[in-house]
Each structure stands twice: as structure tokens, then as C-alpha cells.
Amino acid sequence: MKNIFGKERSLIFAGGVLVGTLGLSLLKSKTAKNFYVKTLAGGMKIRNDAQNLYETIREDAEDMCYEASKQALEEEKSCCCDSEK
């Protein structure tokens, strides 16, 4: 009975070594490297686009806050001038 399990374990080990070797050769292949580079470049492009969008939104929000505070200050000045008359 132990002899059967010994062969089975040996086959599993040999299969693992074979899969590992094939996997390593696939990872090092030129096609896989091209795929990795294209995927990484696409991710970098998405990141840059997101950063640009964030900057645009932030600048627009700052502009709106500045205009709102300016308008509030003008309204406050006009209220004070009306009450003094």
C-alpha cells in the first residue's frame, strides 16, 4: 500500500517540476514580455489620465470657491452700505 502512495507522490512532484519549468519558460518568452509591457503601459496611461482629470476637477473647485467667496464678500459689502443710508 505504501508503494502506491510513494509512486503517486513522485508523480505529483515530477508534475509540479514540469509545470514550474513550463511556467518559467512562458514567463520569460518574448510574447509574454510584450504582453506585460503593453499591459503596464496601458496602466500607466490610465493613471496619468486619472491624475490629469483630478487636477482639472481640483482647479475648477478652487475657482468656484474663490468666486463664491468673492461674491459673498460683495454681497456683504452691499448689505452694509444699504443699512448705513
N, CA and C of each residue as an Amber inpcrd file, in Angstrom:
protein
   255
   0.8180000  -1.1870000   0.0000000   0.0000000   0.0000000   0.0000000
   0.8690000   1.2610000   0.0000000   1.9610000   1.2810000   0.7710000
   2.8330000   2.4380000   0.8140000   3.5310000   2.6560000  -0.5270000
   3.7880000   1.6150000  -1.2330000   4.4590000   1.6910000  -2.5110000
   3.6190000   2.4900000  -3.5140000   2.3010000   2.3320000  -3.4830000
   1.4100000   3.0680000  -4.3920000   1.4490000   4.5530000  -4.0870000
   1.4030000   4.9120000  -2.7940000   1.4350000   6.3220000  -2.4290000
   2.7790000   6.9580000  -2.7430000   3.8480000   6.1830000  -2.6400000
   5.1750000   6.6840000  -2.9690000   5.2680000   7.0480000  -4.4390000
   4.7150000   6.2020000  -5.3030000   4.7170000   6.4990000  -6.7420000
   3.8410000   7.7130000  -7.0420000   2.7270000   7.7890000  -6.3540000
   1.8110000   8.9040000  -6.5830000   2.4730000  10.2270000  -6.1870000
   3.1470000  10.2330000  -5.0710000   3.8390000  11.4430000  -4.6220000
   4.9620000  11.8090000  -5.5860000   5.6520000  10.8090000  -6.0700000
   6.7310000  11.0630000  -7.0360000   6.1760000  11.6550000  -8.3230000
   5.0380000  11.1270000  -8.7710000   4.4080000  11.6620000  -9.9810000
   3.9190000  13.0940000  -9.7630000   3.3510000  13.3630000  -8.6010000
   2.8950000  14.7240000  -8.2930000   4.0790000  15.6790000  -8.2480000
   5.1700000  15.2550000  -7.6250000   6.3700000  16.0880000  -7.5730000
   6.9160000  16.3460000  -8.9750000   7.0180000  15.2950000  -9.7820000
   7.5250000  15.4440000 -11.1550000   6.6100000  16.3560000 -11.9680000
   5.3020000  16.2070000 -11.7680000   4.3580000  17.0850000 -12.4690000
   4.5210000  18.5350000 -12.0430000   4.7470000  18.7590000 -10.7560000
   4.9730000  20.1190000 -10.2630000   6.2250000  20.7470000 -10.8320000
   7.2810000  19.9520000 -10.9210000   8.5260000  20.4460000 -11.5050000
   8.3140000  20.7800000 -12.9750000   7.5970000  19.9250000 -13.6880000
   7.3230000  20.1520000 -15.1140000   6.4970000  21.4180000 -15.3120000
   5.4480000  21.5850000 -14.5250000   4.6040000  22.7840000 -14.6320000
   5.4040000  24.0370000 -14.2830000   6.2350000  23.9460000 -13.2560000
   7.0720000  25.0860000 -12.8850000   8.0460000  25.4690000 -13.9830000
   8.6380000  24.4670000 -14.5940000   9.5860000  24.7300000 -15.6850000
   8.8850000  25.3550000 -16.8860000   7.7320000  24.7990000 -17.2440000
   6.9720000  25.3680000 -18.3610000   6.5080000  26.7850000 -18.0410000
   6.0490000  26.9870000 -16.8270000   5.6070000  28.3220000 -16.4240000
   6.7190000  29.3410000 -16.4870000   7.8950000  28.9410000 -16.0320000
   9.0430000  29.8360000 -16.0680000   9.4330000  30.1740000 -17.5010000
   9.4020000  29.1870000 -18.3710000   9.7600000  29.4540000 -19.7740000
   8.7090000  30.3350000 -20.4370000   7.4460000  30.1700000 -20.0520000
   6.4050000  31.0470000 -20.5950000   6.5740000  32.4830000 -20.1060000
   6.9260000  32.6380000 -18.8410000   7.1210000  33.9780000 -18.2950000
   8.2760000  34.7100000 -18.9520000   9.2820000  33.9590000 -19.3680000
  10.4640000  34.5630000 -19.9780000  10.3490000  34.6930000 -21.4920000
   9.2640000  34.2450000 -22.0670000   9.1440000  34.2920000 -23.5250000
   8.9550000  35.7320000 -23.9980000   9.3330000  35.9800000 -25.2210000
   9.2460000  37.3270000 -25.7980000   7.7970000  37.7830000 -25.9220000
   6.9120000  36.8840000 -26.2810000   5.4980000  37.2150000 -26.4030000
   4.9300000  37.6540000 -25.0560000   5.2820000  36.9260000 -24.0120000
   4.7900000  37.2760000 -22.6730000   5.3470000  38.6250000 -22.2380000
   6.6170000  38.8750000 -22.5060000   7.2140000  40.1620000 -22.1370000
   6.5150000  41.3070000 -22.8650000   6.2120000  41.1190000 -24.1560000
   5.4960000  42.1550000 -24.9010000   4.1230000  42.4080000 -24.2920000
   3.4570000  41.3350000 -23.8880000   2.1530000  41.4730000 -23.2440000
   2.2800000  42.2460000 -21.9380000   3.2910000  41.9300000 -21.1310000
   3.4920000  42.6220000 -19.8620000   3.7630000  44.1050000 -20.0790000
   4.5930000  44.4040000 -21.0800000   4.9350000  45.8010000 -21.3580000
   3.6970000  46.5680000 -21.8110000   2.9000000  45.9870000 -22.6970000
   1.6910000  46.6550000 -23.1690000   0.6940000  46.8680000 -22.0340000
   0.5640000  45.8720000 -21.1790000  -0.3490000  45.9910000 -20.0480000
   0.1170000  47.0680000 -19.0820000   1.4080000  47.0990000 -18.8040000
   1.9620000  48.1060000 -17.9090000   1.8260000  49.5060000 -18.5060000
   2.0680000  49.6330000 -19.8040000   1.9290000  50.9320000 -20.4660000
   0.4750000  51.4000000 -20.4220000  -0.4560000  50.4860000 -20.6160000
  -1.8730000  50.8460000 -20.5300000  -2.2440000  51.3060000 -19.1300000
  -1.7220000  50.6310000 -18.1190000  -1.9800000  51.0360000 -16.7380000
  -1.4130000  52.4070000 -16.4280000  -0.2200000  52.6770000 -16.9430000
   0.3910000  53.9940000 -16.7280000  -0.4090000  55.0950000 -17.4180000
  -0.9230000  54.8040000 -18.6010000  -1.7380000  55.7850000 -19.3200000
  -3.0180000  56.0890000 -18.5390000  -3.6520000  55.0470000 -18.0230000
  -4.8680000  55.2400000 -17.2290000  -4.5580000  56.0670000 -15.9920000
  -3.4260000  55.7800000 -15.3330000  -3.0440000  56.5420000 -14.1410000
  -2.8170000  58.0110000 -14.4780000  -2.1230000  58.2860000 -15.5930000
  -1.8680000  59.6690000 -15.9920000  -3.1610000  60.3890000 -16.3360000
  -4.0630000  59.7070000 -17.0290000  -5.3510000  60.3100000 -17.3500000
  -6.1380000  60.6350000 -16.0820000  -6.1000000  59.7420000 -15.1170000
  -6.8100000  59.9710000 -13.8550000  -6.1950000  61.1500000 -13.1000000
  -4.8770000  61.2620000 -13.1050000  -4.2220000  62.3790000 -12.4340000
  -4.5820000  63.7030000 -13.1100000  -4.6120000  63.7180000 -14.4390000
  -4.9800000  64.9340000 -15.1510000  -6.4250000  65.3240000 -14.8630000
  -7.3050000  64.3470000 -14.8270000  -8.7080000  64.6170000 -14.5130000
  -8.8370000  65.1610000 -13.0950000  -8.1130000  64.5760000 -12.1550000
  -8.1380000  65.0470000 -10.7720000  -7.6700000  66.5010000 -10.6810000
  -6.5800000  66.8260000 -11.3690000  -6.0640000  68.1940000 -11.3540000
  -7.0900000  69.1750000 -11.9290000  -7.7350000  68.7970000 -13.0170000
  -8.7410000  69.6620000 -13.6310000  -9.9060000  69.9010000 -12.6770000
 -10.3790000  68.8400000 -12.0530000 -11.5000000  68.9640000 -11.1150000
 -11.0930000  69.8300000  -9.9230000  -9.8820000  69.6340000  -9.4110000
  -9.4050000  70.4070000  -8.2650000  -9.3030000  71.8860000  -8.6130000
  -8.7650000  72.1930000  -9.7860000  -8.6460000  73.5890000 -10.2080000
 -10.0180000  74.2280000 -10.3840000 -10.9500000  73.4950000 -10.9770000
 -12.3060000  74.0280000 -11.1340000 -12.9600000  74.2840000  -9.7780000
 -12.7560000  73.3850000  -8.8330000 -13.3270000  73.5620000  -7.4930000
 -12.7060000  74.7750000  -6.7950000 -11.4120000  74.9740000  -6.9400000
 -10.7580000  76.1430000  -6.3550000 -11.2980000  77.4290000  -6.9710000
 -11.4850000  77.4230000  -8.2870000 -12.0420000  78.5980000  -8.9600000
 -13.4480000  78.9100000  -8.4420000 -14.2700000  77.8700000  -8.2780000
 -15.6280000  78.0810000  -7.7850000 -15.6240000  78.6200000  -6.3580000
 -14.7490000  78.0950000  -5.5200000 -14.6610000  78.5780000  -4.1380000
 -14.2150000  80.0400000  -4.1000000 -13.2500000  80.3950000  -4.9340000
 -12.7840000  81.7740000  -4.9830000 -13.9120000  82.7050000  -5.4360000
 -14.6150000  82.3100000  -6.4970000 -15.7090000  83.1360000  -6.9950000
 -16.8420000  83.2430000  -5.9740000 -17.1290000  82.1610000  -5.2710000
 -18.1940000  82.1880000  -4.2630000 -17.8100000  83.0910000  -3.1010000
 -16.5690000  83.0150000  -2.6540000 -16.1530000  83.8860000  -1.5480000
 -16.1260000  85.3430000  -1.9880000 -15.7360000  85.5960000  -3.2180000
 -15.7300000  86.9630000  -3.7500000 -17.1570000  87.4930000  -3.8300000
 -18.0730000  86.6690000  -4.3030000 -19.4710000  87.0770000  -4.4050000
 -20.0650000  87.2990000  -3.0110000 -19.7490000  86.4590000  -2.0640000
 -20.2550000  86.6220000  -0.6970000 -19.7220000  87.9060000  -0.0810000
 -18.4640000  88.2280000  -0.3310000 -17.8720000  89.4630000   0.1840000
 -18.5530000  90.6770000  -0.4290000 -18.8240000  90.6280000  -1.7350000
 -19.5100000  91.7420000  -2.4100000 -20.9280000  91.9130000  -1.8690000
 -21.6390000  90.8080000  -1.6360000 -22.9850000  90.8870000  -1.0890000
 -22.9610000  91.4480000   0.3260000 -21.9320000  91.0740000   1.0920000
 -21.8110000  91.5930000   2.4610000 -21.5610000  93.0930000   2.4410000
 -20.7170000  93.5450000   1.5200000 -20.4410000  94.9780000   1.4090000
 -21.6800000  95.7430000   0.9940000 -22.4630000  95.1760000   0.0640000
 -23.6610000  95.8790000  -0.4130000 -24.7210000  95.9210000   0.6800000
 -24.7960000  94.9240000   1.5240000 -25.7480000  94.9400000   2.6300000
 -25.3770000  96.0080000   3.6490000 -24.1020000  96.1450000   3.9530000
 -23.6510000  97.1330000   4.9310000 -23.8760000  98.5360000   4.4130000
 -23.6760000  98.7370000   3.1350000 -23.8580000 100.0680000   2.5550000
 -25.3230000 100.4450000   2.5510000 -26.2220000  99.5120000   2.3080000
 -27.6500000  99.7980000   2.2970000 -28.1530000 100.1550000   3.6900000
 -27.6130000  99.5250000   4.7130000 -28.0850000  99.7660000   6.0850000
 -27.5610000 101.1070000   6.6090000 -26.4400000 101.5800000   6.0860000
 -25.8720000 102.8490000   6.5560000 -26.6330000 104.0380000   6.0090000
 -27.2970000 103.9040000   4.8770000 -28.0150000 105.0200000   4.2470000
 -29.2320000 105.3000000   4.9870000
